[in-house]
Amino acid sequence: MIDREGIFTGDDPFGIARRWLEEATPLEPSDPNAAALASVDDDGMPDVRIVLIKDIEHDGFVFFTNYNSRKGQEIANSGKAALNIHWKSLARQIRVRGHIERLSAAESDEYYASRPLGSRIGAWASAQSEPLAKKSDLLEAVQTAEAKHGRFPRRPTHWGGFKITPTEIEFWSAGEFRLHDRFRWSSISGCDKWEITRLNP
């Protein structure tokens, strides 16, 4: 029997992740849902950047981005990704590895419609990850997109959501003298059954 107690209790790793995020939300000064997302290119060279987790569903972690960006292309080519959510205020982190795929168009439409107008226009104006000669070119593209799409722009087909369905989730909490607590949940059957292992710090 694994000696999990306190903040590590629970039979659903996604429920634990949501609980930790709720606890961090009033404490983190900025973006408690920020996560470092890792991917690899066709040569196996790793890449990492910060994204915002917009939902922790019953079977995965959801974020939104430009599908044509470097991360979008790397994700599409490999179908795999990893992320790390770190809360300094709680001295905790969650590490996730797994398979990744696009959300449905309807799900992406729903979230896109909830964003501020400026962010919706920005999704049209920015050719994310492409070279930009000068900032004024981007601001001009914003003005052009505003004039073209108006106050109710539809979602660009190159922008939408991804969901990581984990094969592994690790919950980590800092301990005195770096004797941290770590529990790895390994998927046995989709997200319905898990093997839990305590790890050395």
Secondary structure, 3 states (H helix, E strand, C coil): CCCCCHHHCCCCHHHHHHHHHHHHCCCCCCCCCEEEEEEECCCCCEEEEEEECCEECCCCEEEEEECCCHHHHHHHHHCEEEEEEEECCCCEEEEEEEEEEECCHHHHHHHHHHCCHHHHHHHHHCCCCCCCCCHHHHHHHHHHHHHHHCCCCCCCCCEEEEEEEEEEEEEEECCHHHCCEEEEEEEEECCCEEEEEEECC
